[in-house]
Amino acid sequence: MTFVIDTSLTVAWIYEDERTGEIEALLSRVHRKGAEVPAIWRLEVANALQQGMKRRRIDLSGRAQAFALLEGLNISID
């Protein structure tokens, strides 16, 4: 079965206050088995992180770390 993730799940991996055990388990699953994302996912994630910077939920360093985390995942664009 293919696992499809969206931006809201992706952002929950990044922001500490949204992270739960279930969210961590899904991140682990994506590390192990990969996932698919919609074609617009990269733009949506970039926008969410930019909005997070404006709201001071994340800084420039945190944004860079988030992009590094996401680049290390086995994600295919549908």
N, CA, C, O and CB atoms as a CASP TS submission, in Angstrom:
PFRMAT TS
TARGET T0000
AUTHOR 0000-0000-0000
METHOD Language model
MODEL 1
PARENT N/A
ATOM      1  N   MET     1       0.845  -1.180   0.000  1.00  0.00           N
ATOM      2  CA  MET     1       0.000   0.000   0.000  1.00  0.00           C
ATOM      3  C   MET     1       0.889   1.241   0.000  1.00  0.00           C
ATOM      4  O   MET     1       1.857   1.314   0.757  1.00  0.00           O
ATOM      5  CB  MET     1      -0.961  -0.001   1.222  1.00  0.00           C
ATOM      6  N   THR     2       0.566   2.203  -0.836  1.00  0.00           N
ATOM      7  CA  THR     2       1.306   3.451  -0.911  1.00  0.00           C
ATOM      8  C   THR     2       0.840   4.395   0.188  1.00  0.00           C
ATOM      9  O   THR     2      -0.354   4.529   0.456  1.00  0.00           O
ATOM     10  CB  THR     2       1.139   4.103  -2.294  1.00  0.00           C
ATOM     11  N   PHE     3       1.799   5.033   0.806  1.00  0.00           N
ATOM     12  CA  PHE     3       1.530   5.986   1.869  1.00  0.00           C
ATOM     13  C   PHE     3       1.656   7.382   1.289  1.00  0.00           C
ATOM     14  O   PHE     3       2.703   7.730   0.742  1.00  0.00           O
ATOM     15  CB  PHE     3       2.497   5.786   3.076  1.00  0.00           C
ATOM     16  N   VAL     4       0.608   8.188   1.397  1.00  0.00           N
ATOM     17  CA  VAL     4       0.594   9.546   0.856  1.00  0.00           C
ATOM     18  C   VAL     4       0.570  10.527   2.018  1.00  0.00           C
ATOM     19  O   VAL     4      -0.253  10.406   2.926  1.00  0.00           O
ATOM     20  CB  VAL     4      -0.630   9.770  -0.090  1.00  0.00           C
ATOM     21  N   ILE     5       1.473  11.496   1.986  1.00  0.00           N
ATOM     22  CA  ILE     5       1.509  12.511   3.045  1.00  0.00           C
ATOM     23  C   ILE     5       1.161  13.873   2.461  1.00  0.00           C
ATOM     24  O   ILE     5       1.323  14.117   1.266  1.00  0.00           O
ATOM     25  CB  ILE     5       2.903  12.553   3.728  1.00  0.00           C
ATOM     26  N   ASP     6       0.685  14.745   3.327  1.00  0.00           N
ATOM     27  CA  ASP     6       0.356  16.099   2.902  1.00  0.00           C
ATOM     28  C   ASP     6       1.163  17.104   3.733  1.00  0.00           C
ATOM     29  O   ASP     6       1.962  16.728   4.591  1.00  0.00           O
ATOM     30  CB  ASP     6      -1.170  16.365   3.041  1.00  0.00           C
ATOM     31  N   THR     7       0.935  18.362   3.458  1.00  0.00           N
ATOM     32  CA  THR     7       1.697  19.424   4.111  1.00  0.00           C
ATOM     33  C   THR     7       1.426  19.492   5.599  1.00  0.00           C
ATOM     34  O   THR     7       2.348  19.744   6.375  1.00  0.00           O
ATOM     35  CB  THR     7       1.382  20.754   3.479  1.00  0.00           C
ATOM     36  N   SER     8       0.203  19.277   6.018  1.00  0.00           N
ATOM     37  CA  SER     8      -0.091  19.385   7.456  1.00  0.00           C
ATOM     38  C   SER     8       0.670  18.337   8.259  1.00  0.00           C
ATOM     39  O   SER     8       1.130  18.631   9.362  1.00  0.00           O
ATOM     40  CB  SER     8      -1.599  19.236   7.706  1.00  0.00           C
ATOM     41  N   LEU     9       0.814  17.141   7.740  1.00  0.00           N
ATOM     42  CA  LEU     9       1.611  16.118   8.417  1.00  0.00           C
ATOM     43  C   LEU     9       3.086  16.507   8.397  1.00  0.00           C
ATOM     44  O   LEU     9       3.786  16.369   9.400  1.00  0.00           O
ATOM     45  CB  LEU     9       1.409  14.735   7.751  1.00  0.00           C
ATOM     46  N   THR    10       3.544  16.984   7.272  1.00  0.00           N
ATOM     47  CA  THR    10       4.942  17.389   7.143  1.00  0.00           C
ATOM     48  C   THR    10       5.289  18.481   8.143  1.00  0.00           C
ATOM     49  O   THR    10       6.332  18.415   8.794  1.00  0.00           O
ATOM     50  CB  THR    10       5.230  17.869   5.722  1.00  0.00           C
ATOM     51  N   VAL    11       4.441  19.467   8.269  1.00  0.00           N
ATOM     52  CA  VAL    11       4.684  20.570   9.196  1.00  0.00           C
ATOM     53  C   VAL    11       4.675  20.076  10.646  1.00  0.00           C
ATOM     54  O   VAL    11       5.409  20.597  11.487  1.00  0.00           O
ATOM     55  CB  VAL    11       3.628  21.674   9.003  1.00  0.00           C
ATOM     56  N   ALA    12       3.855  19.085  10.929  1.00  0.00           N
ATOM     57  CA  ALA    12       3.815  18.528  12.287  1.00  0.00           C
ATOM     58  C   ALA    12       5.137  17.865  12.654  1.00  0.00           C
ATOM     59  O   ALA    12       5.483  17.805  13.833  1.00  0.00           O
ATOM     60  CB  ALA    12       2.672  17.516  12.414  1.00  0.00           C
ATOM     61  N   TRP    13       5.883  17.366  11.671  1.00  0.00           N
ATOM     62  CA  TRP    13       7.213  16.816  11.954  1.00  0.00           C
ATOM     63  C   TRP    13       8.178  17.913  12.360  1.00  0.00           C
ATOM     64  O   TRP    13       9.122  17.663  13.111  1.00  0.00           O
ATOM     65  CB  TRP    13       7.759  16.066  10.736  1.00  0.00           C
ATOM     66  N   ILE    14       7.957  19.108  11.880  1.00  0.00           N
ATOM     67  CA  ILE    14       8.918  20.194  12.056  1.00  0.00           C
ATOM     68  C   ILE    14       8.674  20.994  13.331  1.00  0.00           C
ATOM     69  O   ILE    14       9.621  21.322  14.046  1.00  0.00           O
ATOM     70  CB  ILE    14       8.871  21.117  10.864  1.00  0.00           C
ATOM     71  N   TYR    15       7.431  21.305  13.615  1.00  0.00           N
ATOM     72  CA  TYR    15       7.124  22.139  14.777  1.00  0.00           C
ATOM     73  C   TYR    15       6.951  21.285  16.030  1.00  0.00           C
ATOM     74  O   TYR    15       6.101  20.396  16.083  1.00  0.00           O
ATOM     75  CB  TYR    15       5.856  22.968  14.523  1.00  0.00           C
ATOM     76  N   GLU    16       7.760  21.571  17.017  1.00  0.00           N
ATOM     77  CA  GLU    16       7.761  20.801  18.271  1.00  0.00           C
ATOM     78  C   GLU    16       6.379  20.705  18.912  1.00  0.00           C
ATOM     79  O   GLU    16       5.995  19.645  19.406  1.00  0.00           O
ATOM     80  CB  GLU    16       8.728  21.426  19.257  1.00  0.00           C
ATOM     81  N   ASP    17       5.636  21.804  18.904  1.00  0.00           N
ATOM     82  CA  ASP    17       4.346  21.817  19.589  1.00  0.00           C
ATOM     83  C   ASP    17       3.269  20.997  18.873  1.00  0.00           C
ATOM     84  O   ASP    17       2.179  20.807  19.413  1.00  0.00           O
ATOM     85  CB  ASP    17       3.873  23.234  19.742  1.00  0.00           C
ATOM     86  N   GLU    18       3.561  20.516  17.678  1.00  0.00           N
ATOM     87  CA  GLU    18       2.610  19.692  16.936  1.00  0.00           C
ATOM     88  C   GLU    18       3.023  18.223  16.906  1.00  0.00           C
ATOM     89  O   GLU    18       2.278  17.369  16.424  1.00  0.00           O
ATOM     90  CB  GLU    18       2.468  20.213  15.517  1.00  0.00           C
ATOM     91  N   ARG    19       4.203  17.941  17.421  1.00  0.00           N
ATOM     92  CA  ARG    19       4.745  16.581  17.358  1.00  0.00           C
ATOM     93  C   ARG    19       4.161  15.698  18.458  1.00  0.00           C
ATOM     94  O   ARG    19       4.153  16.074  19.630  1.00  0.00           O
ATOM     95  CB  ARG    19       6.272  16.612  17.469  1.00  0.00           C
ATOM     96  N   THR    20       3.679  14.532  18.073  1.00  0.00           N
ATOM     97  CA  THR    20       3.140  13.553  19.010  1.00  0.00           C
ATOM     98  C   THR    20       3.812  12.205  18.719  1.00  0.00           C
ATOM     99  O   THR    20       4.575  12.077  17.761  1.00  0.00           O
ATOM    100  CB  THR    20       1.568  13.449  18.893  1.00  0.00           C
ATOM    101  N   GLY    21       3.526  11.224  19.538  1.00  0.00           N
ATOM    102  CA  GLY    21       4.053   9.889  19.293  1.00  0.00           C
ATOM    103  C   GLY    21       3.607   9.333  17.956  1.00  0.00           C
ATOM    104  O   GLY    21       4.381   8.684  17.253  1.00  0.00           O
ATOM    105  N   GLU    22       2.365   9.588  17.612  1.00  0.00           N
ATOM    106  CA  GLU    22       1.833   9.111  16.335  1.00  0.00           C
ATOM    107  C   GLU    22       2.533   9.791  15.156  1.00  0.00           C
ATOM    108  O   GLU    22       2.841   9.154  14.149  1.00  0.00           O
ATOM    109  CB  GLU    22       0.319   9.358  16.264  1.00  0.00           C
ATOM    110  N   ILE    23       2.773  11.083  15.297  1.00  0.00           N
ATOM    111  CA  ILE    23       3.466  11.834  14.244  1.00  0.00           C
ATOM    112  C   ILE    23       4.881  11.292  14.070  1.00  0.00           C
ATOM    113  O   ILE    23       5.345  11.112  12.944  1.00  0.00           O
ATOM    114  CB  ILE    23       3.502  13.351  14.577  1.00  0.00           C
ATOM    115  N   GLU    24       5.571  11.031  15.187  1.00  0.00           N
ATOM    116  CA  GLU    24       6.921  10.467  15.143  1.00  0.00           C
ATOM    117  C   GLU    24       6.916   9.090  14.478  1.00  0.00           C
ATOM    118  O   GLU    24       7.821   8.766  13.709  1.00  0.00           O
ATOM    119  CB  GLU    24       7.507  10.368  16.564  1.00  0.00           C
ATOM    120  N   ALA    25       5.902   8.286  14.772  1.00  0.00           N
ATOM    121  CA  ALA    25       5.792   6.953  14.172  1.00  0.00           C
ATOM    122  C   ALA    25       5.619   7.053  12.656  1.00  0.00           C
ATOM    123  O   ALA    25       6.189   6.255  11.911  1.00  0.00           O
ATOM    124  CB  ALA    25       4.610   6.180  14.790  1.00  0.00           C
ATOM    125  N   LEU    26       4.846   8.017  12.207  1.00  0.00           N
ATOM    126  CA  LEU    26       4.663   8.203  10.766  1.00  0.00           C
ATOM    127  C   LEU    26       5.953   8.656  10.094  1.00  0.00           C
ATOM    128  O   LEU    26       6.262   8.227   8.981  1.00  0.00           O
ATOM    129  CB  LEU    26       3.554   9.220  10.499  1.00  0.00           C
ATOM    130  N   LEU    27       6.703   9.517  10.764  1.00  0.00           N
ATOM    131  CA  LEU    27       7.997   9.948  10.224  1.00  0.00           C
ATOM    132  C   LEU    27       8.934   8.751  10.103  1.00  0.00           C
ATOM    133  O   LEU    27       9.633   8.604   9.101  1.00  0.00           O
ATOM    134  CB  LEU    27       8.633  11.044  11.120  1.00  0.00           C
ATOM    135  N   SER    28       8.946   7.912  11.108  1.00  0.00           N
ATOM    136  CA  SER    28       9.774   6.711  11.071  1.00  0.00           C
ATOM    137  C   SER    28       9.369   5.798   9.914  1.00  0.00           C
ATOM    138  O   SER    28      10.217   5.225   9.232  1.00  0.00           O
ATOM    139  CB  SER    28       9.674   5.955  12.400  1.00  0.00           C
ATOM    140  N   ARG    29       8.075   5.676   9.710  1.00  0.00           N
ATOM    141  CA  ARG    29       7.571   4.841   8.604  1.00  0.00           C
ATOM    142  C   ARG    29       8.026   5.394   7.253  1.00  0.00           C
ATOM    143  O   ARG    29       8.420   4.637   6.366  1.00  0.00           O
ATOM    144  CB  ARG    29       6.024   4.758   8.646  1.00  0.00           C
ATOM    145  N   VAL    30       7.970   6.708   7.105  1.00  0.00           N
ATOM    146  CA  VAL    30       8.407   7.316   5.845  1.00  0.00           C
ATOM    147  C   VAL    30       9.908   7.093   5.652  1.00  0.00           C
ATOM    148  O   VAL    30      10.351   6.839   4.532  1.00  0.00           O
ATOM    149  CB  VAL    30       8.075   8.834   5.821  1.00  0.00           C
ATOM    150  N   HIS    31      10.692   7.186   6.723  1.00  0.00           N
ATOM    151  CA  HIS    31      12.133   6.894   6.624  1.00  0.00           C
ATOM    152  C   HIS    31      12.367   5.473   6.123  1.00  0.00           C
ATOM    153  O   HIS    31      13.232   5.241   5.278  1.00  0.00           O
ATOM    154  CB  HIS    31      12.821   7.090   7.992  1.00  0.00           C
ATOM    155  N   ARG    32      11.596   4.525   6.646  1.00  0.00           N
ATOM    156  CA  ARG    32      11.792   3.114   6.308  1.00  0.00           C
ATOM    157  C   ARG    32      11.226   2.729   4.943  1.00  0.00           C
ATOM    158  O   ARG    32      11.878   2.036   4.164  1.00  0.00           O
ATOM    159  CB  ARG    32      11.164   2.253   7.365  1.00  0.00           C
ATOM    160  N   LYS    33      10.008   3.185   4.665  1.00  0.00           N
ATOM    161  CA  LYS    33       9.286   2.676   3.499  1.00  0.00           C
ATOM    162  C   LYS    33       9.041   3.697   2.398  1.00  0.00           C
ATOM    163  O   LYS    33       8.657   3.333   1.287  1.00  0.00           O
ATOM    164  CB  LYS    33       7.989   2.132   3.933  1.00  0.00           C
ATOM    165  N   GLY    34       9.260   4.965   2.697  1.00  0.00           N
ATOM    166  CA  GLY    34       8.997   5.989   1.702  1.00  0.00           C
ATOM    167  C   GLY    34       7.537   6.412   1.691  1.00  0.00           C
ATOM    168  O   GLY    34       6.706   5.860   2.412  1.00  0.00           O
ATOM    169  N   ALA    35       7.247   7.393   0.865  1.00  0.00           N
ATOM    170  CA  ALA    35       5.889   7.919   0.743  1.00  0.00           C
ATOM    171  C   ALA    35       5.773   8.684  -0.564  1.00  0.00           C
ATOM    172  O   ALA    35       6.759   8.968  -1.243  1.00  0.00           O
ATOM    173  CB  ALA    35       5.526   8.830   1.951  1.00  0.00           C
ATOM    174  N   GLU    36       4.544   9.002  -0.884  1.00  0.00           N
ATOM    175  CA  GLU    36       4.270   9.840  -2.047  1.00  0.00           C
ATOM    176  C   GLU    36       3.643  11.145  -1.578  1.00  0.00           C
ATOM    177  O   GLU    36       2.992  11.211  -0.535  1.00  0.00           O
ATOM    178  CB  GLU    36       3.339   9.110  -3.059  1.00  0.00           C
ATOM    179  N   VAL    37       3.858  12.167  -2.374  1.00  0.00           N
ATOM    180  CA  VAL    37       3.286  13.482  -2.079  1.00  0.00           C
ATOM    181  C   VAL    37       2.684  14.045  -3.361  1.00  0.00           C
ATOM    182  O   VAL    37       3.096  13.672  -4.459  1.00  0.00           O
ATOM    183  CB  VAL    37       4.367  14.455  -1.492  1.00  0.00           C
ATOM    184  N   PRO    38       1.702  14.947  -3.221  1.00  0.00           N
ATOM    185  CA  PRO    38       1.157  15.612  -4.407  1.00  0.00           C
ATOM    186  C   PRO    38       2.210  16.529  -5.039  1.00  0.00           C
ATOM    187  O   PRO    38       3.158  16.945  -4.373  1.00  0.00           O
ATOM    188  CB  PRO    38      -0.110  16.422  -4.040  1.00  0.00           C
ATOM    189  N   ALA    39       2.041  16.830  -6.294  1.00  0.00           N
ATOM    190  CA  ALA    39       3.012  17.645  -7.025  1.00  0.00           C
ATOM    191  C   ALA    39       3.246  19.009  -6.388  1.00  0.00           C
ATOM    192  O   ALA    39       4.347  19.550  -6.493  1.00  0.00           O
ATOM    193  CB  ALA    39       2.554  17.831  -8.446  1.00  0.00           C
ATOM    194  N   ILE    40       2.255  19.568  -5.742  1.00  0.00           N
ATOM    195  CA  ILE    40       2.356  20.897  -5.164  1.00  0.00           C
ATOM    196  C   ILE    40       2.971  20.894  -3.745  1.00  0.00           C
ATOM    197  O   ILE    40       3.155  21.957  -3.153  1.00  0.00           O
ATOM    198  CB  ILE    40       0.981  21.531  -5.126  1.00  0.00           C
ATOM    199  N   TRP    41       3.282  19.722  -3.210  1.00  0.00           N
ATOM    200  CA  TRP    41       3.763  19.556  -1.830  1.00  0.00           C
ATOM    201  C   TRP    41       4.959  20.440  -1.503  1.00  0.00           C
ATOM    202  O   TRP    41       4.956  21.100  -0.464  1.00  0.00           O
ATOM    203  CB  TRP    41       4.131  18.113  -1.585  1.00  0.00           C
ATOM    204  N   ARG    42       5.974  20.476  -2.348  1.00  0.00           N
ATOM    205  CA  ARG    42       7.177  21.289  -2.057  1.00  0.00           C
ATOM    206  C   ARG    42       6.828  22.765  -1.896  1.00  0.00           C
ATOM    207  O   ARG    42       7.327  23.432  -0.990  1.00  0.00           O
ATOM    208  CB  ARG    42       8.224  21.124  -3.178  1.00  0.00           C
ATOM    209  N   LEU    43       5.987  23.260  -2.760  1.00  0.00           N
ATOM    210  CA  LEU    43       5.588  24.668  -2.657  1.00  0.00           C
ATOM    211  C   LEU    43       4.785  24.925  -1.389  1.00  0.00           C
ATOM    212  O   LEU    43       4.976  25.942  -0.722  1.00  0.00           O
ATOM    213  CB  LEU    43       4.772  25.083  -3.884  1.00  0.00           C
ATOM    214  N   GLU    44       3.893  24.012  -1.061  1.00  0.00           N
ATOM    215  CA  GLU    44       3.085  24.171   0.152  1.00  0.00           C
ATOM    216  C   GLU    44       3.948  24.130   1.407  1.00  0.00           C
ATOM    217  O   GLU    44       3.737  24.916   2.330  1.00  0.00           O
ATOM    218  CB  GLU    44       2.013  23.083   0.223  1.00  0.00           C
ATOM    219  N   VAL    45       4.915  23.221   1.448  1.00  0.00           N
ATOM    220  CA  VAL    45       5.808  23.135   2.612  1.00  0.00           C
ATOM    221  C   VAL    45       6.657  24.399   2.717  1.00  0.00           C
ATOM    222  O   VAL    45       6.809  24.952   3.805  1.00  0.00           O
ATOM    223  CB  VAL    45       6.718  21.881   2.517  1.00  0.00           C
ATOM    224  N   ALA    46       7.207  24.856   1.605  1.00  0.00           N
ATOM    225  CA  ALA    46       8.009  26.081   1.624  1.00  0.00           C
ATOM    226  C   ALA    46       7.170  27.254   2.122  1.00  0.00           C
ATOM    227  O   ALA    46       7.653  28.071   2.906  1.00  0.00           O
ATOM    228  CB  ALA    46       8.575  26.384   0.219  1.00  0.00           C
ATOM    229  N   ASN    47       5.936  27.344   1.680  1.00  0.00           N
ATOM    230  CA  ASN    47       5.054  28.411   2.127  1.00  0.00           C
ATOM    231  C   ASN    47       4.746  28.288   3.619  1.00  0.00           C
ATOM    232  O   ASN    47       4.737  29.288   4.337  1.00  0.00           O
ATOM    233  CB  ASN    47       3.761  28.397   1.319  1.00  0.00           C
ATOM    234  N   ALA    48       4.493  27.069   4.082  1.00  0.00           N
ATOM    235  CA  ALA    48       4.206  26.861   5.507  1.00  0.00           C
ATOM    236  C   ALA    48       5.400  27.252   6.367  1.00  0.00           C
ATOM    237  O   ALA    48       5.226  27.845   7.431  1.00  0.00           O
ATOM    238  CB  ALA    48       3.826  25.397   5.773  1.00  0.00           C
ATOM    239  N   LEU    49       6.601  26.929   5.921  1.00  0.00           N
ATOM    240  CA  LEU    49       7.792  27.300   6.686  1.00  0.00           C
ATOM    241  C   LEU    49       8.014  28.816   6.662  1.00  0.00           C
ATOM    242  O   LEU    49       8.435  29.404   7.658  1.00  0.00           O
ATOM    243  CB  LEU    49       9.028  26.575   6.130  1.00  0.00           C
ATOM    244  N   GLN    50       7.732  29.431   5.529  1.00  0.00           N
ATOM    245  CA  GLN    50       7.850  30.897   5.453  1.00  0.00           C
ATOM    246  C   GLN    50       6.854  31.562   6.404  1.00  0.00           C
ATOM    247  O   GLN    50       7.193  32.523   7.095  1.00  0.00           O
ATOM    248  CB  GLN    50       7.613  31.392   4.000  1.00  0.00           C
ATOM    249  N   GLN    51       5.633  31.048   6.434  1.00  0.00           N
ATOM    250  CA  GLN    51       4.639  31.584   7.361  1.00  0.00           C
ATOM    251  C   GLN    51       5.069  31.340   8.811  1.00  0.00           C
ATOM    252  O   GLN    51       4.848  32.182   9.682  1.00  0.00           O
ATOM    253  CB  GLN    51       3.257  30.948   7.096  1.00  0.00           C
ATOM    254  N   GLY    52       5.680  30.188   9.058  1.00  0.00           N
ATOM    255  CA  GLY    52       6.200  29.902  10.391  1.00  0.00           C
ATOM    256  C   GLY    52       7.277  30.881  10.808  1.00  0.00           C
ATOM    257  O   GLY    52       7.364  31.251  11.979  1.00  0.00           O
ATOM    258  N   MET    53       8.099  31.302   9.861  1.00  0.00           N
ATOM    259  CA  MET    53       9.128  32.307  10.169  1.00  0.00           C
ATOM    260  C   MET    53       8.477  33.650  10.492  1.00  0.00           C
ATOM    261  O   MET    53       8.893  34.339  11.424  1.00  0.00           O
ATOM    262  CB  MET    53      10.116  32.461   8.984  1.00  0.00           C
ATOM    263  N   LYS    54       7.470  34.014   9.730  1.00  0.00           N
ATOM    264  CA  LYS    54       6.772  35.281   9.991  1.00  0.00           C
ATOM    265  C   LYS    54       6.118  35.285  11.369  1.00  0.00           C
ATOM    266  O   LYS    54       6.056  36.317  12.037  1.00  0.00           O
ATOM    267  CB  LYS    54       5.712  35.537   8.912  1.00  0.00           C
ATOM    268  N   ARG    55       5.631  34.116  11.784  1.00  0.00           N
ATOM    269  CA  ARG    55       4.961  33.999  13.089  1.00  0.00           C
ATOM    270  C   ARG    55       5.934  33.654  14.224  1.00  0.00           C
ATOM    271  O   ARG    55       5.537  33.456  15.372  1.00  0.00           O
ATOM    272  CB  ARG    55       3.870  32.936  13.015  1.00  0.00           C
ATOM    273  N   ARG    56       7.213  33.591  13.864  1.00  0.00           N
ATOM    274  CA  ARG    56       8.290  33.300  14.827  1.00  0.00           C
ATOM    275  C   ARG    56       8.160  31.913  15.459  1.00  0.00           C
ATOM    276  O   ARG    56       8.530  31.711  16.615  1.00  0.00           O
ATOM    277  CB  ARG    56       8.301  34.355  15.924  1.00  0.00           C
ATOM    278  N   ARG    57       7.643  30.985  14.704  1.00  0.00           N
ATOM    279  CA  ARG    57       7.590  29.588  15.160  1.00  0.00           C
ATOM    280  C   ARG    57       8.880  28.864  14.803  1.00  0.00           C
ATOM    281  O   ARG    57       9.217  27.840  15.397  1.00  0.00           O
ATOM    282  CB  ARG    57       6.380  28.855  14.539  1.00  0.00           C
ATOM    283  N   ILE    58       9.594  29.410  13.827  1.00  0.00           N
ATOM    284  CA  ILE    58      10.828  28.818  13.330  1.00  0.00           C
ATOM    285  C   ILE    58      11.732  29.944  12.853  1.00  0.00           C
ATOM    286  O   ILE    58      11.256  30.974  12.377  1.00  0.00           O
ATOM    287  CB  ILE    58      10.548  27.792  12.185  1.00  0.00           C
ATOM    288  N   ASP    59      13.032  29.743  12.981  1.00  0.00           N
ATOM    289  CA  ASP    59      13.963  30.753  12.477  1.00  0.00           C
ATOM    290  C   ASP    59      14.656  30.223  11.215  1.00  0.00           C
ATOM    291  O   ASP    59      14.353  29.125  10.748  1.00  0.00           O
ATOM    292  CB  ASP    59      15.016  31.130  13.568  1.00  0.00           C
ATOM    293  N   LEU    60      15.578  31.007  10.674  1.00  0.00           N
ATOM    294  CA  LEU    60      16.242  30.636   9.432  1.00  0.00           C
ATOM    295  C   LEU    60      16.991  29.312   9.573  1.00  0.00           C
ATOM    296  O   LEU    60      16.962  28.478   8.668  1.00  0.00           O
ATOM    297  CB  LEU    60      17.201  31.737   9.001  1.00  0.00           C
ATOM    298  N   SER    61      17.651  29.128  10.689  1.00  0.00           N
ATOM    299  CA  SER    61      18.376  27.888  10.941  1.00  0.00           C
ATOM    300  C   SER    61      17.408  26.706  11.030  1.00  0.00           C
ATOM    301  O   SER    61      17.685  25.634  10.491  1.00  0.00           O
ATOM    302  CB  SER    61      19.202  28.002  12.235  1.00  0.00           C
ATOM    303  N   GLY    62      16.297  26.896  11.697  1.00  0.00           N
ATOM    304  CA  GLY    62      15.290  25.847  11.807  1.00  0.00           C
ATOM    305  C   GLY    62      14.699  25.485  10.461  1.00  0.00           C
ATOM    306  O   GLY    62      14.411  24.320  10.186  1.00  0.00           O
ATOM    307  N   ARG    63      14.524  26.482   9.634  1.00  0.00           N
ATOM    308  CA  ARG    63      13.997  26.223   8.288  1.00  0.00           C
ATOM    309  C   ARG    63      14.989  25.395   7.482  1.00  0.00           C
ATOM    310  O   ARG    63      14.599  24.470   6.770  1.00  0.00           O
ATOM    311  CB  ARG    63      13.690  27.549   7.555  1.00  0.00           C
ATOM    312  N   ALA    64      16.269  25.730   7.594  1.00  0.00           N
ATOM    313  CA  ALA    64      17.307  24.964   6.891  1.00  0.00           C
ATOM    314  C   ALA    64      17.342  23.524   7.399  1.00  0.00           C
ATOM    315  O   ALA    64      17.501  22.595   6.607  1.00  0.00           O
ATOM    316  CB  ALA    64      18.696  25.629   7.072  1.00  0.00           C
ATOM    317  N   GLN    65      17.196  23.328   8.702  1.00  0.00           N
ATOM    318  CA  GLN    65      17.167  21.986   9.271  1.00  0.00           C
ATOM    319  C   GLN    65      15.946  21.216   8.774  1.00  0.00           C
ATOM    320  O   GLN    65      16.026  20.019   8.499  1.00  0.00           O
ATOM    321  CB  GLN    65      17.167  22.052  10.803  1.00  0.00           C
ATOM    322  N   ALA    66      14.829  21.908   8.664  1.00  0.00           N
ATOM    323  CA  ALA    66      13.608  21.263   8.173  1.00  0.00           C
ATOM    324  C   ALA    66      13.793  20.787   6.734  1.00  0.00           C
ATOM    325  O   ALA    66      13.423  19.663   6.394  1.00  0.00           O
ATOM    326  CB  ALA    66      12.408  22.231   8.264  1.00  0.00           C
ATOM    327  N   PHE    67      14.364  21.643   5.894  1.00  0.00           N
ATOM    328  CA  PHE    67      14.592  21.242   4.507  1.00  0.00           C
ATOM    329  C   PHE    67      15.568  20.063   4.432  1.00  0.00           C
ATOM    330  O   PHE    67      15.394  19.171   3.603  1.00  0.00           O
ATOM    331  CB  PHE    67      15.128  22.429   3.688  1.00  0.00           C
ATOM    332  N   ALA    68      16.595  20.055   5.294  1.00  0.00           N
ATOM    333  CA  ALA    68      17.545  18.943   5.316  1.00  0.00           C
ATOM    334  C   ALA    68      16.851  17.641   5.725  1.00  0.00           C
ATOM    335  O   ALA    68      17.104  16.586   5.143  1.00  0.00           O
ATOM    336  CB  ALA    68      18.709  19.251   6.277  1.00  0.00           C
ATOM    337  N   LEU    69      15.976  17.724   6.728  1.00  0.00           N
ATOM    338  CA  LEU    69      15.217  16.544   7.151  1.00  0.00           C
ATOM    339  C   LEU    69      14.391  16.011   5.995  1.00  0.00           C
ATOM    340  O   LEU    69      14.403  14.811   5.718  1.00  0.00           O
ATOM    341  CB  LEU    69      14.304  16.876   8.349  1.00  0.00           C
ATOM    342  N   LEU    70      13.683  16.888   5.327  1.00  0.00           N
ATOM    343  CA  LEU    70      12.779  16.472   4.253  1.00  0.00           C
ATOM    344  C   LEU    70      13.543  15.920   3.055  1.00  0.00           C
ATOM    345  O   LEU    70      13.079  14.989   2.397  1.00  0.00           O
ATOM    346  CB  LEU    70      11.907  17.643   3.815  1.00  0.00           C
ATOM    347  N   GLU    71      14.714  16.490   2.769  1.00  0.00           N
ATOM    348  CA  GLU    71      15.507  15.997   1.647  1.00  0.00           C
ATOM    349  C   GLU    71      16.030  14.585   1.910  1.00  0.00           C
ATOM    350  O   GLU    71      16.297  13.834   0.972  1.00  0.00           O
ATOM    351  CB  GLU    71      16.675  16.944   1.370  1.00  0.00           C
ATOM    352  N   GLY    72      16.174  14.229   3.182  1.00  0.00           N
ATOM    353  CA  GLY    72      16.676  12.913   3.537  1.00  0.00           C
ATOM    354  C   GLY    72      15.618  11.812   3.505  1.00  0.00           C
ATOM    355  O   GLY    72      15.936  10.640   3.706  1.00  0.00           O
ATOM    356  N   LEU    73      14.377  12.179   3.258  1.00  0.00           N
ATOM    357  CA  LEU    73      13.300  11.199   3.216  1.00  0.00           C
ATOM    358  C   LEU    73      13.137  10.616   1.820  1.00  0.00           C
ATOM    359  O   LEU    73      13.447  11.267   0.823  1.00  0.00           O
ATOM    360  CB  LEU    73      11.994  11.829   3.674  1.00  0.00           C
ATOM    361  N   ASN    74      12.652   9.396   1.759  1.00  0.00           N
ATOM    362  CA  ASN    74      12.379   8.722   0.497  1.00  0.00           C
ATOM    363  C   ASN    74      10.981   9.110   0.034  1.00  0.00           C
ATOM    364  O   ASN    74      10.012   8.386   0.261  1.00  0.00           O
ATOM    365  CB  ASN    74      12.512   7.174   0.641  1.00  0.00           C
ATOM    366  N   ILE    75      10.894  10.256  -0.615  1.00  0.00           N
ATOM    367  CA  ILE    75       9.588  10.798  -1.020  1.00  0.00           C
ATOM    368  C   ILE    75       9.522  10.884  -2.543  1.00  0.00           C
ATOM    369  O   ILE    75      10.422  11.419  -3.189  1.00  0.00           O
ATOM    370  CB  ILE    75       9.342  12.201  -0.382  1.00  0.00           C
ATOM    371  N   SER    76       8.454  10.355  -3.092  1.00  0.00           N
ATOM    372  CA  SER    76       8.214  10.416  -4.534  1.00  0.00           C
ATOM    373  C   SER    76       7.061  11.381  -4.793  1.00  0.00           C
ATOM    374  O   SER    76       6.065  11.398  -4.069  1.00  0.00           O
ATOM    375  CB  SER    76       7.900   8.997  -5.119  1.00  0.00           C
ATOM    376  N   ILE    77       7.220  12.169  -5.824  1.00  0.00           N
ATOM    377  CA  ILE    77       6.167  13.120  -6.187  1.00  0.00           C
ATOM    378  C   ILE    77       5.233  12.452  -7.177  1.00  0.00           C
ATOM    379  O   ILE    77       5.664  11.898  -8.189  1.00  0.00           O
ATOM    380  CB  ILE    77       6.765  14.432  -6.785  1.00  0.00           C
ATOM    381  N   ASP    78       3.928  12.514  -6.864  1.00  0.00           N
ATOM    382  CA  ASP    78       2.923  11.896  -7.722  1.00  0.00           C
ATOM    383  C   ASP    78       2.517  12.871  -8.809  1.00  0.00           C
ATOM    384  O   ASP    78       1.675  12.547  -9.645  1.00  0.00           O
ATOM    385  CB  ASP    78       1.692  11.451  -6.905  1.00  0.00           C
TER
END
